[in-house]
Amino acid sequence: MTHRVAVLDKELCQPKKCGLECIKYCPVNKSGADCIILNEEIKKAQIDEDICNGCGICVKVCPFDAITIVNLASELATEKVHQYGQNSFRLFRLPMPKKGEVVGLLGRNGIGKSTVVNILSGNVKPNLGKYNDPPDWDEILKYYSGTELKSHFEKIKDGQIKASIKPQQVSQIAQVFEGTGKELLEKYDERGVSNQLTKELGLENSLEQNLKELSGGELQRLAVAVAVSKDADFYFFDEPSSYNDVFQRTRVAKTIQNLTKIGKTVMVVEHDLTLLDFLSDYIEVLYGEPAAYGIVSGILSTKVGINVFLDGYLPSENVRFRDKKFTFDVSSSSTTKFQEGNEVIKYPALEKKYPSFSVSIESGKVRKGEVVGIMGANALGKTTMMKMIAGVEKPDSGKIDKKVKIAYKPQYLQNDIDVEVVSVLDKANGDPIEGSQEEEQIIDPLKIKKLYNKSVKNLSGGELQKVAIVSCLLQKVDLYALDEPSAFLDVEERIAIAKFIQKFVRSFEKSAIVIDHDILLMDLISDSMVIFEGTSGVEGHATSPLSKTEAMNRFLRSLDISFRRDEKTRRPRVNKLDSRLDKGQKESGNFYYRR
């Protein structure tokens, strides 16, 4: 059974200027059915996907290239790997582990990445869709005969595969293990590498503390260290970037890559495309319908895999899994002209001192229609700056203009309230949201209407994040301050939200300040940038807002990473360390390649 997707570009379709070839030559129409008709209301062609046979004749005869027909594999019945029960999630195909390589798994939330990890690690036995009468190992091995996965499952059957998994929810580690970071690491260190990992991952100051006292970033790096220190054949890392800043993310990436140098097999699930690009040797794309079914693509090179995902189309399998492609317009934000004297807020040089930490901020301004991005390591005072500008904290020196109205989305979100999402949004909006103009402008594009009747305490991390972003944007203010809007969102959601915030700010002549560690998101959303430098946890210093090129160059230089532009999607790509491009760009001082 194949599900047909027929796409019509309404702007390109011009029935008045053609001979209605699509209707005339459609074989289904010729047999007496109405597969393609002219919709009298909108005066455009209309294709019935249910009776379309996918022949593609209309695509060929349309003089304006307005029609695209793609066969979307909806039930690859013979390739079903696992199904949890009747009317429940099912997975088709498995990714191929590769010895001595990092395979990155890229896909939306709820599309089967965790199921893949559980099956390949031996925690879940694949039932080939027969959930009522699960097959024995002989049947599973017979099913996989002639494939590379057969020997993998033979080893699982014989108990010869040892897997080490870094879980997604690192906060749960503190709930199940009583003791210090050092005790946890020593308990699992089968390779005798705990000292080396402590240095590599910057955990020197965290190990003596009890797990309950560690920050999210410290717990994340500790979980990576524990997973790496086990002596296993197979290593899985589920979202190793969360809570970490860019510096810590590169450290984590290098630590994971070191496993391949000793011939280990590694798989990584990650939503930060920059990190995935930097880390992976190969990519396998997962697509489908979240919480319904997931399909694993064939193995692709890192560059092709990420581009295929952004395009929403798998050429090798002729499958479209998203109706729009994501592109990165290089020029749009860096060349936007902002009129002088059009400031929403001007802030003077600010200082704030705590008993063991101080932060100083150079003066700056945010203009109408502008998004200012803030980047830098953790614990340098980025959130403190935002709180001072938002009036949540008082600076020790420097006075903020109180006349500016500011809405603030904090980094850590509260989900302990038992109220419906719709009432949270009503409160933020100041009026009932349903049927309002704001619903059309903000709620609909960000697709959170379906959450209206859910209780806040039952939302997933990603759903809670989207509700928090929308609650911030619904407020009638001049400046929106968003702290880590990418946390818990998958790649598609990150790009969609970045593009929406930028469009929203420009269309309504508002302004925004955004803190985030996802370089791709920051490149996409920012018009200018503030860079934080200093010593984490001791003292931080923020620049005035700089042009994007100047700021990115300065920031990437401190990371010792260089970027180029992908020639197809224009997305920023990390150059492999010490490659020809990397060395050439660093010598010329172009760490950030804009062209």
C-alpha positions in Angstrom: 0.0 0.0 0.0 1.5 3.3 -1.1 0.3 6.7 0.1 0.4 9.4 -2.5 1.4 12.9 -1.8 0.4 15.4 -4.6 1.7 18.9 -4.2 0.4 21.9 -6.3 2.3 25.2 -6.3 -0.7 27.5 -6.4 1.4 30.5 -7.5 2.8 28.6 -10.5 -0.5 27.0 -11.5 -2.1 29.3 -14.2 -5.1 27.5 -15.8 -6.0 30.6 -17.9 -2.6 30.4 -19.7 -2.5 26.6 -20.4 -4.6 24.0 -22.1 -5.4 22.2 -18.8 -3.0 19.4 -19.9 -3.0 17.8 -16.4 -6.7 17.2 -16.5 -6.7 16.2 -20.2 -3.9 13.6 -20.0 -4.6 12.0 -16.6 -5.2 8.3 -17.2 -7.5 8.0 -14.1 -9.6 10.9 -15.5 -9.8 9.1 -18.8 -11.2 6.1 -17.1 -14.2 8.2 -15.9 -13.0 9.2 -12.3 -12.3 12.7 -11.1 -8.6 12.5 -10.1 -7.6 16.0 -11.3 -10.3 18.8 -11.5 -10.4 22.5 -11.7 -11.5 23.9 -8.4 -14.0 26.6 -9.4 -13.6 28.6 -6.1 -9.9 29.1 -6.3 -9.5 28.6 -10.1 -6.6 26.2 -9.6 -6.1 22.5 -10.3 -7.0 20.1 -7.5 -5.7 16.5 -7.2 -7.4 13.7 -5.4 -4.6 11.8 -3.7 -6.7 8.8 -2.8 -7.4 7.8 -6.5 -4.1 9.1 -8.0 -2.0 6.2 -9.3 1.3 8.0 -9.1 2.0 7.7 -12.8 3.5 11.2 -12.9 2.1 12.2 -16.4 0.6 15.4 -15.0 4.0 16.4 -13.6 5.5 16.0 -17.1 2.8 17.8 -19.1 2.3 20.8 -16.8 3.9 23.7 -18.7 4.6 25.7 -15.5 6.1 22.9 -13.4 3.4 23.4 -10.8 2.8 19.8 -9.8 4.9 17.4 -7.7 3.8 13.8 -7.0 5.7 11.7 -4.5 5.1 8.2 -3.4 5.3 8.2 0.4 5.9 4.8 1.9 3.3 4.7 4.7 3.2 1.0 5.5 6.4 -0.8 4.5 4.7 -4.0 5.6 7.5 -6.4 4.8 10.1 -4.2 6.6 8.3 -3.7 10.0 10.8 -4.2 12.8 8.7 -3.6 15.9 5.2 -2.7 17.0 4.3 -2.0 20.6 0.7 -3.2 20.3 -2.6 -2.7 18.5 -2.9 0.9 17.1 0.4 1.9 18.6 3.7 3.1 17.4 5.6 1.0 14.8 9.1 1.2 13.4 10.2 0.2 9.9 13.8 -0.7 9.2 16.9 -0.2 11.4 20.0 1.9 11.0 23.2 0.1 10.3 25.9 0.2 13.1 29.4 0.8 11.7 32.5 -0.3 13.6 35.0 2.5 14.2 32.5 5.1 13.0 30.0 7.5 14.5 26.5 7.1 13.0 24.2 10.1 13.7 20.5 9.6 13.9 18.5 12.6 12.8 14.8 13.0 13.0 11.9 14.6 14.9 10.9 13.8 18.4 8.6 10.8 18.8 9.7 9.1 15.6 11.4 6.0 17.0 15.0 7.0 17.9 14.7 5.5 21.4 13.1 2.3 20.0 16.1 2.0 17.6 18.5 2.4 20.5 16.7 -0.2 22.7 16.6 -2.8 19.9 20.2 -2.4 18.8 21.5 -2.5 22.3 19.5 -5.7 23.1 17.2 -4.1 25.6 14.1 -4.7 23.4 13.7 -7.8 21.2 12.3 -6.9 17.8 8.9 -8.5 17.2 8.7 -7.8 13.5 5.2 -6.4 14.0 3.9 -9.6 15.6 3.1 -8.1 19.0 0.5 -10.8 19.8 2.8 -13.7 19.0 6.4 -12.4 19.2 8.9 -14.4 17.0 11.8 -16.4 18.6 15.4 -15.6 17.8 15.6 -18.1 15.0 12.8 -16.4 13.1 14.4 -13.0 13.7 17.7 -14.2 12.4 16.1 -15.8 9.4 14.3 -12.5 8.6 17.7 -10.7 8.7 19.6 -13.3 6.8 21.8 -11.8 4.1 22.1 -8.5 5.9 24.8 -7.0 8.1 22.3 -6.8 10.9 22.1 -10.7 11.1 25.5 -11.0 12.8 24.7 -8.1 15.1 21.5 -9.9 16.3 23.4 -13.2 16.6 25.7 -11.6 19.1 22.8 -10.1 21.0 21.1 -13.6 21.1 24.4 -15.2 22.4 24.9 -12.4 24.9 28.1 -11.3 23.2 27.1 -7.6 22.7 27.7 -5.3 25.5 26.1 -1.9 25.1 26.7 1.4 27.0 23.8 3.9 26.8 23.9 7.6 27.8 20.2 8.2 28.5 18.3 11.3 27.3 16.9 12.4 30.7 20.1 12.9 32.7 18.1 14.5 35.6 16.9 11.0 36.5 20.4 9.8 37.3 20.4 12.0 40.4 17.2 10.4 41.6 18.5 6.8 41.3 22.1 7.2 42.5 22.9 8.4 46.0 26.4 9.8 46.2 29.0 12.0 44.5 30.0 12.3 40.9 33.3 10.6 41.7 31.6 7.6 43.3 29.4 7.2 40.3 32.2 7.4 37.8 34.5 5.0 39.7 31.7 2.5 40.0 31.3 2.2 36.2 34.9 2.9 35.1 35.8 -0.4 33.5 38.4 1.0 31.2 40.4 2.9 33.8 39.9 6.3 32.1 38.1 8.3 34.8 41.0 10.7 35.4 41.4 11.4 31.7 37.7 11.9 31.2 37.5 14.2 34.1 40.0 16.5 32.4 38.6 16.2 28.9 35.1 17.0 30.0 36.0 19.7 32.6 34.5 17.9 35.5 37.3 18.6 38.0 35.1 20.8 40.2 32.0 18.6 40.0 33.1 15.2 41.2 33.2 15.9 44.9 29.7 17.1 44.9 26.6 15.1 45.5 24.7 14.4 42.2 21.7 16.3 43.5 23.8 19.5 43.7 25.1 19.4 40.1 23.8 21.6 37.3 22.1 20.2 34.2 25.3 20.7 32.2 27.5 19.0 34.8 25.1 16.0 35.0 25.1 15.7 31.2 28.9 15.6 31.0 29.1 13.2 33.9 26.6 10.9 32.2 28.7 11.0 29.0 31.9 10.2 31.1 30.1 7.2 32.7 28.9 5.9 29.3 32.4 6.3 27.8 34.2 4.7 30.7 32.3 1.4 30.4 34.0 -1.4 28.4 31.4 -2.0 25.7 31.2 -2.9 22.0 28.4 -0.5 21.3 28.0 3.1 22.6 24.7 5.1 22.3 24.4 8.8 23.2 20.9 10.2 23.4 21.1 14.0 23.0 24.5 14.6 24.6 24.4 18.4 24.0 21.4 19.5 26.3 22.3 22.0 29.0 25.9 22.4 27.8 27.4 25.5 26.2 29.2 25.4 22.9 32.6 24.9 24.5 31.3 22.0 26.5 29.6 20.5 23.4 32.8 20.4 21.5 34.5 18.7 24.4 31.8 16.1 24.5 32.0 15.6 20.7 35.8 15.0 20.9 35.4 12.5 23.8 32.8 10.6 21.8 34.9 10.6 18.7 37.9 9.1 20.7 35.9 5.9 21.0 36.0 5.3 17.3 39.8 5.6 17.4 39.9 2.4 19.4 37.5 0.6 17.0 34.2 1.1 18.9 30.8 1.3 17.3 29.0 4.6 18.2 25.5 6.0 17.6 24.4 9.5 18.5 20.9 11.0 18.6 21.2 14.8 18.5 19.1 17.9 17.5 22.0 20.4 17.4 22.9 20.2 13.7 26.3 21.9 14.2 27.3 19.3 16.8 25.9 16.4 14.7 27.8 17.7 11.6 31.0 18.0 13.7 30.6 14.6 15.3 29.2 12.1 12.7 30.9 10.1 10.0 27.5 9.0 8.6 23.8 10.0 9.1 20.6 8.0 9.0 17.4 10.0 8.7 14.3 8.9 10.5 11.0 10.2 9.2 7.3 9.4 9.5 4.5 10.6 11.8 5.5 11.4 15.4 4.0 8.9 17.8 2.5 6.9 14.9 5.2 5.4 12.9 8.9 5.9 12.0 11.0 4.8 9.0 14.8 4.7 8.9 16.5 5.8 5.7 19.5 4.1 4.2 22.9 5.2 5.4 24.1 8.6 4.0 27.2 10.7 4.3 27.0 13.4 7.0 26.6 16.3 4.5 24.0 14.5 2.3 22.1 13.2 5.3 21.7 16.7 6.9 20.8 18.2 3.6 18.2 15.5 2.8 16.7 16.2 6.2 16.5 19.9 5.6 15.1 19.3 2.1 12.4 17.0 3.5 13.0 14.7 0.5 14.9 11.4 0.1 16.0 11.2 -3.5 17.4 7.6 -3.2 13.9 6.4 -2.1 11.8 9.1 -3.9 10.1 9.9 -0.6 8.9 13.3 0.5 8.5 13.4 4.3 7.9 17.2 4.7 6.0 19.6 2.5 8.6 22.4 2.7 12.4 22.6 2.7 14.4 24.6 5.2 16.8 27.1 3.7 19.2 29.5 5.3 19.2 33.0 3.7 22.7 34.3 4.2 22.0 37.9 3.4 18.6 38.6 5.0 19.7 39.3 8.6 23.2 40.5 8.2 22.4 43.2 5.7 19.1 44.4 7.2 19.2 48.2 7.6 18.0 49.6 10.9 17.2 53.3 11.0 19.2 55.2 13.5 17.2 56.7 16.3 14.8 53.8 16.1 15.9 52.3 19.4 13.5 50.4 21.5 16.0 50.3 24.4 19.4 51.9 25.1 21.2 50.5 28.1 24.4 52.0 29.7 27.4 50.0 30.9 26.1 47.7 33.6 27.8 45.9 36.5 26.6 43.3 39.0 28.7 41.8 41.7 27.9 38.7 43.8 30.0 37.2 46.6 32.0 35.0 44.2 31.0 36.2 40.8 30.9 39.6 38.9 29.8 40.6 35.4 30.3 43.7 33.4 28.4 44.7 30.3 29.3 47.3 27.7 26.6 49.7 26.8 24.4 49.0 23.8 21.0 49.4 22.1 18.3 47.2 20.6 16.5 48.7 17.6 13.0 48.1 16.2 12.7 45.0 14.2 16.0 43.7 15.4 16.9 40.4 17.1 20.1 40.5 19.2 21.7 37.1 19.9 23.7 36.5 23.0 26.4 33.8 22.9 29.1 32.6 25.3 30.1 29.9 27.7 27.9 28.9 30.7 28.2 30.8 34.0 29.5 34.1 32.5 26.4 36.1 33.4 24.2 35.9 30.2 21.0 35.3 32.1 22.0 38.0 34.6 22.3 40.5 31.8 18.9 39.5 30.5 17.4 39.8 34.0 18.9 43.3 34.5 17.5 44.5 31.1 14.2 42.9 31.9 14.1 44.6 35.3 14.0 41.3 37.2 17.4 42.1 38.8 18.9 45.4 39.8 22.4 46.3 38.5 25.0 47.7 41.0 25.9 50.4 38.5 24.1 51.6 35.5 20.4 52.5 35.3 17.9 50.8 32.9 15.2 52.8 31.3 12.1 51.6 33.0 9.7 52.9 30.3 10.4 49.9 28.1 7.9 47.1 28.5 9.7 43.7 28.5 8.4 40.1 28.4 10.9 37.4 29.7 11.0 33.7 29.0 13.3 32.1 31.6 15.8 29.3 31.0 14.2 26.9 33.4 10.5 26.3 33.0 8.0 25.5 35.7 5.6 22.7 34.9 4.1 22.0 38.3 0.9 23.9 37.8 -2.3 22.0 37.2 -4.0 24.4 34.8 -5.0 24.1 31.1 -2.7 25.6 28.5 -5.5 27.7 27.1 -5.9 29.6 30.4 -2.1 30.3 30.6 -2.3 31.7 27.0 -5.4 33.8 27.9 -3.6 35.3 30.8 -0.5 36.1 28.7 -2.7 37.6 26.0 -4.8 39.7 28.4 -8.0 38.5 26.5 -9.4 35.1 25.5 -7.1 33.6 22.9 -9.7 31.6 21.0 -10.9 33.3 17.8 -8.5 36.2 18.4 -6.2 37.9 15.9 -3.2 36.7 18.1 -4.4 33.1 17.7 -4.1 33.5 13.9 -0.7 35.3 14.1 1.1 33.3 16.7 -0.7 30.1 17.8 -1.6 28.8 14.3 1.9 29.1 12.8 3.5 27.4 15.8 0.9 24.7 15.9 0.1 24.6 19.6 -3.7 24.8 19.3 -4.0 21.0 19.9 -2.4 21.6 23.4 -5.2 24.0 24.6 -7.0 21.4 26.8 -3.8 19.7 28.1 -2.7 20.4 31.7 0.6 22.2 31.9 2.0 19.6 34.3 1.4 16.9 31.6 3.3 18.6 28.8 6.6 17.1 27.5 9.7 19.2 27.6 9.3 20.3 24.0 5.6 21.2 24.4 6.3 23.2 27.6 9.0 25.1 25.8 6.7 26.0 22.9 3.9 27.2 25.3 6.5 29.3 27.2 7.7 30.9 24.0 4.2 31.6 22.8 3.2 33.0 26.3 6.1 35.4 26.0 5.3 36.5 22.5 1.6 37.1 23.3 2.4 39.8 25.8 1.9 43.4 24.6 5.5 44.6 25.1 8.3 46.4 23.2 11.1 43.8 23.8 11.0 40.0 24.1 13.8 38.4 26.0 14.1 34.6 25.4 16.5 32.4 27.3 17.4 29.1 25.6 14.3 28.7 23.4 15.9 25.7 21.6 16.0 23.4 24.7 14.0 20.2 24.3 12.9 21.1 20.7 13.8 18.9 17.7 15.6 20.3 14.7 12.5 21.1 12.7 10.9 22.9 15.7 14.1 24.9 16.3 14.3 26.1 12.7 10.6 26.9 12.5 10.7 28.8 15.8 13.8 30.8 14.9 12.3 31.8 11.5 9.0 32.7 13.2 10.5 34.9 15.9 12.5 36.8 13.3 9.5 37.3 11.1 7.3 38.3 14.0 9.8 40.8 15.3 10.2 42.4 11.9 6.5 42.4 10.9 5.3 44.1 14.1 8.4 46.3 14.6 9.1 44.7 18.0 12.6 43.7 19.2 14.0 40.5 20.8 17.1 39.3 22.7 17.8 35.6 22.4 20.3 33.5 24.4 21.1 30.1 23.0 23.9 27.6 22.5 22.8 26.2 19.2 25.1 28.0 16.7 22.8 27.2 13.7 19.8 28.7 15.4 21.8 31.8 16.4 23.1 32.2 12.9 19.6 32.0 11.6 17.9 34.3 14.1 20.3 37.1 14.9 20.8 40.5 13.3 23.6 41.5 15.6 25.3 39.7 18.5 26.6 40.2 22.0 29.6 37.9 22.9 30.3 37.0 26.5 33.9 36.3 27.5 35.7 35.7 30.8 36.1 32.9 33.3 33.1 30.7 34.0 31.7 31.1 37.5 34.3 33.8 38.4 33.8 36.9 36.1 32.1 37.6 32.8 32.3 40.5 30.3 29.9 41.3 27.5 30.7 43.2 24.4 28.4 45.8 22.9 26.2 44.4 20.1 28.5 43.6 17.1 27.7 42.8 13.5 27.0 39.1 13.0 30.2 38.5 11.0 32.4 40.2 13.5 30.7 38.5 16.5 30.7 35.0 14.9 34.4 35.4 13.9 35.3 36.4 17.5 33.3 33.6 19.0 34.4 30.8 16.7 38.1 31.9 17.1 37.7 31.3 20.9 36.3 27.8 20.1 39.0 27.2 17.5 36.4 26.1 15.0 35.8 27.4 11.5 32.6 27.4 9.5 31.9 27.3 5.8 28.6 27.6 4.0 26.9 24.5 2.5 26.7 25.3 -1.3 23.2 23.8 -1.5 21.3 24.8 1.7 23.5 27.8 2.7 23.6 26.4 6.3 26.8 27.0 8.3 28.9 23.8 8.3 31.7 23.0 10.7 35.0 22.3 9.0 36.7 19.1 10.1 39.5 20.0 12.5 42.8 20.5 10.7 41.3 19.9 7.2 42.5 22.0 4.3 39.5 24.4 4.5 39.9 24.7 8.3 43.6 25.6 8.1 43.0 28.0 5.2 40.2 29.9 6.8 42.0 30.2 10.1 45.1 31.6 8.5 43.1 34.2 6.7 41.2 35.0 9.9 37.8 34.0 8.4 36.5 31.7 11.0 32.9 32.5 9.9 32.4 32.2 6.2 29.5 34.4 5.1 29.5 34.1 1.3 
